[in-house]
Amino acid sequence: MIRQCFATMNEVLDELILHYSQASNDQKSDFRQQWDMLKSLSDDIIELWLQFEDKMGHFRDLQQASAAAPEPCMSHDAFSKGHGYFKLQMFGQASAHLEEVLAAYPDFLCGRLFLAMSLMHLSRWGEAQRHFLLIAAMADESRVQAIAFNALGCIQAVYAHLDKAQAYFAKALDADPGFGDARHNLESVCQGHEQIQLHFGSAELNALVQA
C-alpha cells in the first residue's frame, strides 16, 4: 500500500515536471495546485513517520535499559575518547566511541547527551531526536533537560515545524531561564528570520561536564 502511494505520487510529480515549462498560465495554476497537494501529503507522511520512529526507538531504549548496568566513571576509556573527539569537532569518530559506551551503559545520560549532540552535528536528525526525547524524559537535572529541549527545538526548526520548535525552546527556558542558546533560538524563530542560525547547545554541554 505504501509503495503504491509513493508510485502514484511520483507519477503525478513526473507529469508536472515534464509539462510545466510548456503549459499555459491556466495549466500552470492547476499544476501548482497539484504540487501543493503533493507537498501537503509529503509533510503528513514525514510527520507520521517521525512519530512512529520515535516510538520504535523509545521501545528499543527501554529494552536496553532493562539490562541496567552500573554508571561508568568519567574516565571510562571509550567515553574519554568520544568526548575528546567531540571537543575537536570530529563528530563521526565521537559518535562511534559514544555508541560503544551506550551499548554497555544505556542509562549513562551524559554519554547519551554527547552522542545525541554528535548526531545533530552530523545532520542525523531522526537518530538525534530519539536520544534527546529519552534524555528529556529521564533527566532530573534542569540544565540537562534544557539542553535536550533546546536540541529538540532545533530539530523541529530544521524540519520547518516552527510552532513545535518554539514550544521546545520555551520548555528549555522554563527548565533553565539562563540558557542563552534557547533564548536566541526562540527569538530567531518567533521573528521569522529567513535563515535561522540555530545554536545547538554544544558549549553548554561541554561546560556541564567540566563543572
N, CA and C of each residue as an Amber inpcrd file, in Angstrom:
protein
   633
   0.8170000  -1.1930000   0.0000000   0.0000000   0.0000000   0.0000000
   0.8660000   1.2650000   0.0000000   1.9240000   1.2460000   0.8300000
   2.8180000   2.4000000   0.8940000   3.5420000   2.5880000  -0.4360000
   4.0180000   1.4800000  -1.0120000   4.7130000   1.5690000  -2.3070000
   3.7920000   2.1090000  -3.3950000   2.5310000   1.6840000  -3.3780000
   1.5880000   2.1530000  -4.3930000   1.3190000   3.6420000  -4.2330000
   1.2290000   4.0850000  -2.9840000   1.0060000   5.5100000  -2.7200000
   2.1520000   6.3460000  -3.2790000   3.3860000   5.9200000  -2.9970000
   4.5340000   6.6760000  -3.4920000   4.6620000   6.5750000  -5.0070000
   4.2970000   5.4390000  -5.5570000   4.3550000   5.2930000  -7.0080000
   3.3910000   6.2790000  -7.6770000   2.1860000   6.4050000  -7.1150000
   1.2040000   7.3450000  -7.6680000   1.6870000   8.7850000  -7.5370000
   2.2230000   9.1260000  -6.3560000   2.7310000  10.4820000  -6.1340000
   3.8680000  10.8020000  -7.1030000   4.7350000   9.8300000  -7.3360000
   5.8460000  10.0490000  -8.2650000   5.3610000  10.2170000  -9.6940000
   4.3340000   9.4640000 -10.0610000   3.7880000   9.6010000 -11.4080000
   3.2290000  11.0080000 -11.6230000   2.4840000  11.4940000 -10.6500000
   1.9130000  12.8450000 -10.7590000   3.0240000  13.8780000 -10.8450000
   4.0460000  13.7340000  -9.9910000   5.1400000  14.7000000  -9.9840000
   5.9380000  14.6450000 -11.2860000   6.1220000  13.4590000 -11.8350000
   6.8080000  13.3370000 -13.1230000   6.0580000  14.0930000 -14.2190000
   4.7350000  13.9970000 -14.1940000   3.9310000  14.7100000 -15.1820000
   4.0680000  16.2200000 -15.0280000   4.0970000  16.6930000 -13.7910000
   4.2620000  18.1310000 -13.5520000   5.6090000  18.6180000 -14.0760000
   6.6490000  17.8600000 -13.7870000   7.9970000  18.2380000 -14.2220000
   8.0890000  18.2430000 -15.7470000   7.4580000  17.2520000 -16.3840000
   7.5520000  17.0990000 -17.8360000   6.8200000  18.2140000 -18.5750000
   5.6730000  18.6390000 -18.0880000   4.8060000  19.5220000 -18.8640000
   4.7620000  20.9660000 -18.3750000   5.3230000  21.2560000 -17.2080000
   5.1160000  22.5920000 -16.6180000   5.6700000  23.7170000 -17.4980000
   6.8750000  23.5580000 -18.0090000   7.5070000  24.6670000 -18.7370000
   6.7620000  25.0360000 -20.0100000   6.0560000  24.0880000 -20.6540000
   5.3150000  24.3840000 -21.8810000   3.8320000  24.6490000 -21.6280000
   3.4170000  24.6420000 -20.3630000   1.9880000  24.7640000 -20.0510000
   1.5220000  26.2090000 -20.1610000   0.2240000  26.3740000 -20.3940000
  -0.3850000  27.7030000 -20.3780000  -0.4850000  28.1950000 -18.9390000
  -0.8500000  29.4640000 -18.7770000  -0.9620000  30.0210000 -17.4330000
  -2.0140000  29.2790000 -16.6060000  -3.1430000  28.9560000 -17.2370000
  -4.1910000  28.2270000 -16.5150000  -3.7100000  26.8410000 -16.1040000
  -2.9930000  26.1780000 -17.0400000  -2.4710000  24.8510000 -16.7280000
  -1.4290000  24.9250000 -15.6040000  -0.5900000  25.9670000 -15.6630000
   0.4130000  26.1240000 -14.6060000  -0.2550000  26.3160000 -13.2480000
  -1.3540000  27.0500000 -13.2190000  -2.0970000  27.2210000 -11.9680000
  -2.6010000  25.8780000 -11.4450000  -3.1310000  25.0520000 -12.3690000
  -3.5890000  23.7130000 -11.9800000  -2.4210000  22.8670000 -11.4740000
  -1.2760000  22.9710000 -12.1710000  -0.0980000  22.2050000 -11.7670000
   0.3700000  22.6140000 -10.3680000   0.3210000  23.9230000 -10.0940000
   0.7550000  24.3880000  -8.7660000  -0.1750000  23.8730000  -7.6710000
  -1.4750000  23.7730000  -7.9750000  -2.4130000  23.2100000  -7.0040000
  -2.1060000  21.7370000  -6.7440000  -1.7640000  21.0200000  -7.8210000
  -1.4050000  19.6160000  -7.6520000  -0.1210000  19.4820000  -6.8240000
   0.8390000  20.3970000  -7.0790000   2.0900000  20.3660000  -6.3120000
   1.8190000  20.6510000  -4.8260000   0.9280000  21.6170000  -4.5400000
   0.5810000  21.9240000  -3.1530000  -0.0140000  20.6970000  -2.4610000
  -0.8400000  19.9570000  -3.2000000  -1.4350000  18.7550000  -2.6320000
  -0.3560000  17.7160000  -2.3260000   0.5920000  17.5320000  -3.2720000
   1.6890000  16.5890000  -3.0530000   2.5460000  17.0080000  -1.8700000
   2.8080000  18.3120000  -1.7580000   3.6160000  18.8120000  -0.6460000
   2.9290000  18.5500000   0.6880000   1.6330000  18.7660000   0.7430000
   0.8710000  18.5180000   1.9650000   0.9120000  17.0370000   2.3400000
   0.7350000  16.1670000   1.3420000   0.8180000  14.7260000   1.6020000
   2.1960000  14.3390000   2.0890000   3.2290000  14.9000000   1.4630000
   4.5960000  14.5920000   1.8540000   4.8690000  15.0040000   3.2920000
   4.4220000  16.2160000   3.6710000   4.6240000  16.7000000   5.0430000
   3.9240000  15.7990000   6.0530000   2.7000000  15.3750000   5.7210000
   1.9530000  14.4990000   6.6320000   2.6590000  13.1600000   6.8010000
   3.1600000  12.6150000   5.7010000   3.8460000  11.3220000   5.7540000
   5.1010000  11.4250000   6.6180000   5.8720000  12.5050000   6.4140000
   7.1050000  12.6870000   7.1890000   6.7910000  12.7990000   8.6760000
   5.7840000  13.6000000   9.0150000   5.4070000  13.7970000  10.4160000
   4.9820000  12.4850000  11.0600000   4.1470000  11.7120000  10.3690000
   3.6790000  10.4370000  10.9080000   4.8300000   9.4430000  11.0430000
   5.7370000   9.4620000  10.0640000   6.8810000   8.5490000  10.1390000
   7.7800000   8.8930000  11.3200000   8.0130000  10.1920000  11.5520000
   8.8530000  10.6110000  12.6750000   8.2380000  10.1850000  14.0050000
   6.9270000  10.3370000  14.1360000   6.2590000   9.9230000  15.3650000
   6.3950000   8.4160000  15.5730000   6.2270000   7.6590000  14.5030000
   6.3520000   6.2060000  14.5960000   7.7840000   5.8080000  14.9480000
   8.7710000   6.4510000  14.3060000  10.1700000   6.1340000  14.5540000
  10.5630000   6.4700000  15.9930000  10.0190000   7.5590000  16.5280000
  10.2730000   7.9190000  17.9240000   9.8070000   6.8150000  18.8660000
   8.6020000   6.2970000  18.6070000   8.0730000   5.2390000  19.4660000
   8.8810000   3.9490000  19.3210000   9.2740000   3.6270000  18.0980000
  10.1020000   2.4430000  17.8850000  11.4270000   2.5670000  18.6390000
  12.0390000   3.7600000  18.5280000  13.3070000   3.9690000  19.2110000
  13.1560000   3.9490000  20.7190000  12.0490000   4.5030000  21.2230000
  11.8200000   4.5010000  22.6700000  11.7220000   3.0760000  23.1820000
  11.0460000   2.1980000  22.4490000  10.9430000   0.8070000  22.8870000
  12.3080000   0.1270000  22.8690000  13.1230000   0.4070000  21.8410000
  14.4710000  -0.1670000  21.8060000  15.2710000   0.2740000  23.0180000
  15.1430000   1.5660000  23.3710000  15.8800000   2.0810000  24.5290000
  15.3970000   1.4470000  25.8310000  14.0930000   1.2110000  25.9340000
  13.5670000   0.5570000  27.1220000  14.1090000  -0.8590000  27.2450000
  14.2540000  -1.5400000  26.1070000  14.8150000  -2.8850000  26.1380000
  16.2550000  -2.8590000  26.6440000  17.0300000  -1.8870000  26.1630000
  18.4110000  -1.7750000  26.6090000  18.4810000  -1.4270000  28.0910000
  17.6150000  -0.5170000  28.5230000  17.6490000  -0.0680000  29.9080000
  17.2570000  -1.1690000  30.8800000  16.5220000  -2.1710000  30.4030000
  16.0960000  -3.2460000  31.2940000  17.2820000  -4.0490000  31.7990000
  18.3720000  -4.0530000  31.0380000  19.6030000  -4.7070000  31.4900000
  20.4950000  -3.6590000  32.1260000  19.9980000  -3.0320000  33.1780000
  20.6850000  -1.8760000  33.7820000  22.0680000  -2.2680000  34.2590000
  23.0250000  -1.4240000  33.9060000  24.4130000  -1.6310000  34.3160000
  24.8470000  -0.4560000  35.1580000  25.8870000  -0.6250000  35.9720000
  26.3630000   0.4970000  36.7730000  26.8310000   1.6400000  35.8890000
  26.6140000   2.8920000  36.3440000  27.0460000   4.0580000  35.5790000
  28.5610000   4.1200000  35.5380000  29.1490000   4.3100000  34.3820000
  30.6050000   4.3330000  34.3010000  31.1710000   5.6240000  34.8680000
  32.3760000   5.5850000  35.3000000  33.0370000   6.8010000  35.7580000
  33.4430000   7.6280000  34.5420000  33.7240000   8.8950000  34.7680000
  34.0260000   9.8060000  33.6770000  35.3300000   9.4550000  32.9670000
  36.1580000   8.6310000  33.5980000  37.4340000   8.2690000  32.9750000
  37.3170000   7.0340000  32.0820000  36.0940000   6.5010000  31.9190000
  35.8880000   5.3560000  31.0420000  36.5460000   5.6410000  29.6950000
  37.3460000   4.6960000  29.2090000  38.1960000   4.9460000  28.0420000
  37.3930000   5.3640000  26.8190000  36.3220000   4.6410000  26.5110000
  35.5390000   4.9590000  25.3120000  34.8770000   6.3210000  25.4460000
  34.3780000   6.6410000  26.6540000  33.7590000   7.9490000  26.8330000
  34.7920000   9.0570000  26.7050000  35.9630000   8.8630000  27.3010000
  37.0050000   9.8770000  27.2160000  37.3940000  10.1430000  25.7650000
  37.5080000   9.0740000  24.9860000  37.8320000   9.2490000  23.5680000
  36.7000000   9.9670000  22.8360000  35.4650000   9.5380000  23.1110000
  34.3330000  10.1750000  22.4550000  34.2250000  11.6450000  22.7980000
  34.4100000  11.9720000  24.0650000  34.3460000  13.3640000  24.4920000
  35.4840000  14.1670000  23.8670000  36.6650000  13.5480000  23.7940000
  37.8030000  14.2300000  23.1800000  37.5610000  14.5420000  21.7160000
  37.0390000  13.5760000  20.9770000  36.7330000  13.8130000  19.5720000
  35.6440000  14.8720000  19.4240000  34.6820000  14.8720000  20.3540000
  33.6170000  15.8730000  20.3000000  34.2050000  17.2730000  20.4280000
  35.0990000  17.4660000  21.3860000  35.7010000  18.7750000  21.5840000
  36.5230000  19.2000000  20.3730000  37.0500000  18.2210000  19.6310000
  37.7940000  18.5220000  18.4070000  36.8660000  18.6770000  17.2000000
  35.5710000  18.5510000  17.4330000  34.5540000  18.6470000  16.3850000
  34.7120000  17.5680000  15.3220000  35.2070000  16.4130000  15.7580000
  35.3100000  15.2390000  14.8900000  34.1450000  14.3200000  15.2660000
  32.9610000  14.6890000  14.8000000  31.7420000  14.1130000  15.3390000
  31.5000000  12.6760000  14.8870000  32.0150000  12.2910000  13.7360000
  31.8750000  10.9060000  13.3030000  32.6140000   9.9610000  14.2310000
  33.8700000  10.2990000  14.5570000  34.6500000   9.4880000  15.4830000
  34.0550000   9.5260000  16.8820000  33.5650000  10.7060000  17.2860000
  32.9540000  10.8230000  18.6060000  31.7470000   9.9010000  18.7340000
  30.8830000   9.8980000  17.7340000  29.6710000   9.0880000  17.8140000
  29.9990000   7.5980000  17.8760000  31.0400000   7.1660000  17.1670000
  31.4110000   5.7480000  17.1810000  31.7950000   5.2990000  18.5920000
  32.6140000   6.0940000  19.2850000  33.0280000   5.7360000  20.6440000
  31.8710000   5.8540000  21.6250000  31.0310000   6.8530000  21.4630000
  29.9250000   7.0450000  22.3970000  28.8600000   5.9670000  22.2350000
  28.6710000   5.4760000  21.0270000  27.7590000   4.3490000  20.8320000
  28.2760000   3.1090000  21.5550000  29.6000000   2.9570000  21.5930000
  30.2030000   1.8510000  22.3330000  29.8970000   1.9770000  23.8270000
  29.9720000   3.2150000  24.3370000  29.6600000   3.4450000  25.7460000
  28.2190000   3.0620000  26.0480000  27.2740000   3.5260000  25.2140000
  25.8610000   3.2690000  25.4790000  25.4920000   1.8000000  25.3060000
  26.2390000   1.0840000  24.4780000  25.9760000  -0.3440000  24.3420000
  26.2030000  -1.0540000  25.6690000  27.1780000  -0.5670000  26.4490000
  27.4740000  -1.1620000  27.7440000  26.6900000  -0.5110000  28.8780000
  26.4190000   0.7990000  28.7520000  25.7770000   1.5590000  29.8280000
  24.6270000   2.4010000  29.2670000  23.5030000   1.7770000  28.9530000
  22.3980000   2.5100000  28.3010000  21.7980000   3.6080000  29.1770000
  21.9870000   3.5650000  30.4930000  21.4240000   4.5870000  31.3780000
  22.3660000   5.7600000  31.6070000  23.5240000   5.7570000  30.9740000
  24.5110000   6.8140000  31.1770000  24.0980000   8.0420000  30.3640000
  23.3770000   8.9780000  31.0150000  22.7960000  10.1050000  30.3000000
  23.8430000  11.0270000  29.7030000  24.9620000  11.2050000  30.3890000
  25.9880000  12.1000000  29.8550000  26.5240000  11.5710000  28.5280000
  26.7650000  10.2710000  28.4590000  27.2020000   9.6770000  27.2050000
  26.1550000   9.8030000  26.1280000  24.8850000   9.6180000  26.5030000
  23.7990000   9.7390000  25.5240000  23.6750000  11.1830000  25.0250000
  23.8980000  12.1540000  25.9280000  23.8580000  13.5580000  25.5300000
  24.9020000  13.8600000  24.4640000  26.1430000  13.4300000  24.7120000
  27.2040000  13.7140000  23.7430000  26.9810000  12.9560000  22.4390000
  26.4320000  11.7470000  22.5230000  26.1170000  11.0160000  21.2980000
  25.0410000  11.7480000  20.5060000  23.9660000  12.1420000  21.1840000
  22.8670000  12.8380000  20.5090000  23.3530000  14.1350000  19.8730000
  24.2030000  14.8700000  20.5940000  24.7100000  16.1290000  20.0540000
  25.6280000  15.8780000  18.8540000  26.4230000  14.8140000  18.9210000
  27.2760000  14.4660000  17.7740000  26.4250000  14.1520000  16.5530000
  25.3430000  13.4110000  16.7580000  24.4410000  13.0740000  15.6550000
  23.7930000  14.3320000  15.0750000  23.4980000  15.3030000  15.9430000
  22.9690000  16.5830000  15.4600000  23.9520000  17.2280000  14.4950000
  25.2180000  17.2870000  14.8930000  26.2280000  17.9300000  14.0620000
  26.4580000  17.1550000  12.7580000  26.1240000  15.8720000  12.7510000
  26.2410000  15.0600000  11.5400000  24.9630000  15.1030000  10.7030000
  23.9930000  15.9190000  11.1380000  22.6910000  16.0520000  10.4570000
  21.9170000  14.7420000  10.4260000  22.1450000  13.8850000  11.4030000
  21.3750000  12.6430000  11.5320000  20.2180000  12.9400000  12.5000000
  19.2650000  13.7350000  11.9880000  18.2600000  14.3510000  12.8400000
  17.3540000  13.3470000  13.5360000  16.9030000  12.3410000  12.8130000
  15.9800000  11.3780000  13.4040000  16.5940000  10.6150000  14.5620000
  17.8480000  10.1690000  14.3940000  18.5230000   9.4460000  15.4660000
  18.7590000  10.3510000  16.6670000  19.1940000  11.5810000  16.3950000
  19.4360000  12.5310000  17.4810000  18.1510000  12.8070000  18.2410000
  17.0490000  12.9920000  17.5240000  15.7730000  13.2890000  18.1680000
  15.3580000  12.1660000  19.1100000  15.5590000  10.9400000  18.6820000
  15.1850000   9.7950000  19.5290000  15.9360000   9.8420000  20.8580000
  17.2290000  10.1230000  20.8080000  18.0200000  10.1920000  22.0420000
  17.5990000  11.3610000  22.9200000  17.3720000  12.5230000  22.3160000
  17.0220000  13.6920000  23.1200000  15.6470000  13.5420000  23.7670000
  14.7010000  12.8940000  23.0970000  13.3980000  12.6380000  23.7170000
  13.5570000  11.7700000  24.9600000  14.4130000  10.7620000  24.8640000
  14.6510000   9.8850000  26.0110000  15.3430000  10.6510000  27.1370000
  16.3220000  11.4830000  26.7920000  17.0430000  12.2710000  27.7960000
  16.0910000  13.2140000  28.5200000  15.2420000  13.9070000  27.7650000
  14.3050000  14.8530000  28.3710000  13.3570000  14.1480000  29.3340000
  12.9920000  12.9050000  29.0250000  12.0730000  12.1570000  29.8820000
  12.7630000  11.6260000  31.1360000  14.0620000  11.3060000  31.0320000
  14.7660000  10.6490000  32.1260000  15.5420000  11.6060000  33.0230000
  15.9150000  12.7690000  32.5140000  16.8330000  13.6510000  33.2380000
  16.1580000  14.2860000  34.4530000  16.9190000  14.3620000  35.5360000
  16.4610000  15.0490000  36.7420000  17.0290000  16.4550000  36.8300000
  18.1730000  16.6840000  36.2310000  18.8470000  17.9720000  36.3410000
  18.2830000  18.9440000  35.3060000  17.9720000  20.1590000  35.7520000
  17.3090000  21.1330000  34.8890000  18.1640000  21.5040000  33.6810000
  19.4830000  21.6370000  33.8640000  20.3400000  22.0190000  32.7330000
  20.3550000  20.9400000  31.6660000  20.3380000  19.6950000  32.0830000
  20.3100000  18.5850000  31.1220000  18.9970000  18.6030000  30.3460000
  17.8930000  18.8010000  31.0520000  16.6000000  18.9050000  30.3630000
  16.5900000  20.0720000  29.3820000  17.1620000  21.2100000  29.7940000
  17.1760000  22.3870000  28.9280000  17.9540000  22.1170000  27.6480000
  19.0990000  21.4470000  27.7680000  19.9040000  21.1090000  26.5950000
  19.1080000  20.1960000  25.6550000  18.4210000  19.2150000  26.2420000
  17.6440000  18.2800000  25.4210000  16.4840000  18.9850000  24.7200000
  15.7410000  19.8200000  25.4540000  14.6100000  20.5280000  24.8440000
  15.0910000  21.5000000  23.7620000  16.1960000  22.1860000  24.0160000
  16.7270000  23.1080000  23.0080000  17.1020000  22.3560000  21.7290000
  17.7510000  21.2070000  21.8920000  18.1350000  20.4090000  20.7270000
  16.9070000  19.9190000  19.9660000  15.8760000  19.4950000  20.6970000
  14.6400000  19.0600000  20.0410000  13.9990000  20.2140000  19.2670000
  14.0860000  21.4270000  19.8270000  13.5880000  22.5920000  19.1030000
  14.3550000  22.8390000  17.8250000  15.6700000  22.6710000  17.8890000
  16.4970000  22.8460000  16.6860000  16.0940000  21.8520000  15.6030000
  15.8540000  20.6020000  16.0040000  15.4730000  19.5790000  15.0320000
  14.1340000  19.9260000  14.3880000  13.1790000  20.3880000  15.1960000
  11.8910000  20.7780000  14.6300000  12.0350000  21.9740000  13.6940000
  12.9380000  22.8980000  14.0340000  13.1790000  24.0480000  13.1570000
  13.7740000  23.5980000  11.8280000  14.6670000  22.6140000  11.8720000
  15.2450000  22.0690000  10.6420000  14.1520000  21.4740000   9.7540000
  13.1760000  20.8220000  10.3690000  12.0590000  20.2430000   9.6240000
  10.9960000  21.2820000   9.2610000  11.2510000  22.5520000   9.6360000
  10.3240000  23.6630000   9.3640000   9.0260000  23.5320000  10.1390000
   9.0460000  22.8300000  11.2690000   7.9090000  22.7600000  12.1730000
   8.1090000  23.8370000  13.2420000   7.8720000  25.0960000  12.8570000
   8.2920000  26.2170000  13.7000000   7.4620000  26.3380000  14.9750000
   6.1950000  25.9720000  14.9360000   5.3780000  26.0160000  16.1530000
   5.9230000  25.0430000  17.2000000   6.2670000  23.8330000  16.7440000
   6.8310000  22.8500000  17.6680000   8.2040000  23.2940000  18.1610000
   8.9830000  23.9170000  17.2670000  10.2950000  24.4160000  17.6690000
  10.1570000  25.4480000  18.7800000   9.2330000  26.3820000  18.6040000
   9.0070000  27.4040000  19.6260000   8.6350000  26.7720000  20.9620000
   7.7860000  25.7590000  20.9260000   7.3470000  25.1110000  22.1640000
   8.5260000  24.4600000  22.8880000   9.4120000  23.8100000  22.1360000
  10.5630000  23.1710000  22.7620000  11.5490000  24.2070000  23.3110000
  11.7780000  25.2970000  22.5820000  12.6740000  26.3340000  23.0860000
  12.1090000  26.9460000  24.3670000  10.7900000  27.1210000  24.4110000
  10.1540000  27.6510000  25.6170000  10.3230000  26.6790000  26.7890000
  10.2100000  25.3750000  26.5290000  10.4320000  24.3810000  27.5780000
  11.8710000  24.4360000  28.0820000  12.8100000  24.6430000  27.1650000
  14.2110000  24.7470000  27.5700000  14.4070000  25.9340000  28.5070000
  13.7730000  27.0510000  28.2030000  13.9100000  28.2400000  29.0480000
  13.1790000  28.0650000  30.3720000  12.0880000  27.3190000  30.3840000
  11.4140000  27.0200000  31.6390000  12.3240000  26.1970000  32.5480000
  13.0320000  25.2530000  31.9480000  13.9440000  24.4140000  32.7270000
  15.1670000  25.1830000  33.1940000  15.6950000  26.0630000  32.3360000
  16.9020000  26.8480000  32.6670000  16.7470000  28.2360000  32.0570000
  16.1850000  29.1940000  32.8170000  15.9310000  30.5290000  32.2650000
  17.1810000  31.2520000  31.7820000  18.3570000  30.8420000  32.2400000
  19.5830000  31.4950000  31.8170000  20.2430000  30.8780000  30.5990000
  19.5600000  29.9530000  29.9360000  20.1430000  29.2350000  28.8000000
  20.0850000  30.1450000  27.5640000  21.2240000  30.7610000  27.2350000
  21.2720000  31.7430000  26.1590000  20.9660000  31.1770000  24.7880000
  21.4160000  29.9510000  24.5020000  21.1640000  29.3680000  23.1850000
  19.6700000  29.2000000  22.9240000  18.9430000  28.7230000  23.9300000
  17.4960000  28.5380000  23.7620000  16.8030000  29.8810000  23.5620000
  17.2470000  30.9130000  24.2940000  16.6390000  32.2410000  24.1350000
  16.8960000  32.7790000  22.7280000  18.1370000  32.6380000  22.2540000
  18.4650000  33.0840000  20.8950000  17.6120000  32.3550000  19.8620000
  17.5050000  31.0290000  20.0050000  16.7480000  30.2450000  19.0320000
  15.2670000  30.6200000  19.0360000  14.7090000  30.8120000  20.2340000
  13.3010000  31.1760000  20.3240000  13.0460000  32.5260000  19.6640000
  13.9120000  33.4960000  19.9280000  13.7440000  34.8160000  19.3160000
  13.8690000  34.7450000  17.7970000  14.8170000  33.9570000  17.3120000
  15.0170000  33.8460000  15.8680000  13.7990000  33.2410000  15.1840000
  13.2480000  32.1790000  15.7870000  12.0910000  31.5080000  15.1960000
  10.8620000  32.4160000  15.2540000  10.6620000  33.0880000  16.3840000
   9.4880000  33.9550000  16.5320000   9.5380000  35.1440000  15.5750000
  10.7430000  35.6500000  15.3020000  10.8900000  36.7870000  14.4060000
  10.8360000  36.3860000  12.9450000  10.8670000  35.0870000  12.6800000
  10.7000000  34.5940000  11.3200000  11.8590000  34.9120000  10.4100000
  13.0920000  34.8490000  10.9220000  14.2530000  35.0730000  10.0650000
  14.2740000  34.0580000   8.9250000  14.6220000  34.5250000   7.7320000
  14.6260000  33.6270000   6.5730000  15.6510000  32.5130000   6.7350000
  16.8190000  32.8400000   7.2770000  17.8520000  31.8400000   7.5160000
  18.1910000  31.8600000   9.0010000  17.5430000  30.9750000   9.7460000
  17.7080000  30.9360000  11.1940000  19.0460000  30.2820000  11.5270000
  19.8530000  30.9910000  12.3150000  21.1090000  30.4370000  12.7880000
  20.8530000  29.7530000  14.1270000  20.8130000  28.4290000  14.1150000
  20.4650000  27.6700000  15.3120000  21.6980000  27.4190000  16.1740000
  21.5230000  27.5440000  17.4750000  22.5660000  27.2180000  18.4420000
  22.1670000  25.9230000  19.1480000  22.9250000  24.8580000  18.8990000
  22.5430000  23.5330000  19.3830000  22.6960000  23.3740000  20.9010000
  23.6330000  24.0980000  21.5070000  23.8900000  23.9280000  22.9360000
  25.1440000  23.1290000  23.2290000  26.0410000  22.9980000  22.2430000
  27.2630000  22.2170000  22.4310000  28.1470000  22.8160000  23.5240000
  28.2810000  24.1390000  23.5370000  29.1360000  24.7830000  24.5400000
  28.5680000  24.5520000  25.9400000  27.2430000  24.6520000  26.0710000
  26.6080000  24.4050000  27.3680000  26.8470000  22.9910000  27.8340000
  26.8270000  22.0340000  26.9020000  27.0610000  20.6410000  27.2460000
  28.4970000  20.4330000  27.7350000  29.4640000  20.9890000  27.0410000
  30.8550000  20.8890000  27.4880000  31.0460000  21.5150000  28.8560000
  30.4210000  22.6490000  29.0800000  30.5280000  23.3250000  30.3730000
  29.9110000  22.4730000  31.4840000  28.8350000  21.7620000  31.1570000
  28.1770000  20.9050000  32.1410000  29.1070000  19.8040000  32.6110000
  29.8650000  19.2200000  31.6990000  30.7830000  18.1300000  32.0580000
  31.9680000  18.6600000  32.8590000  32.4380000  19.8560000  32.4740000
  33.6200000  20.4100000  33.1380000  33.3150000  20.9580000  34.5200000
  32.0140000  21.2210000  34.7740000  31.6440000  21.8240000  36.0560000
  31.9100000  20.8690000  37.2120000
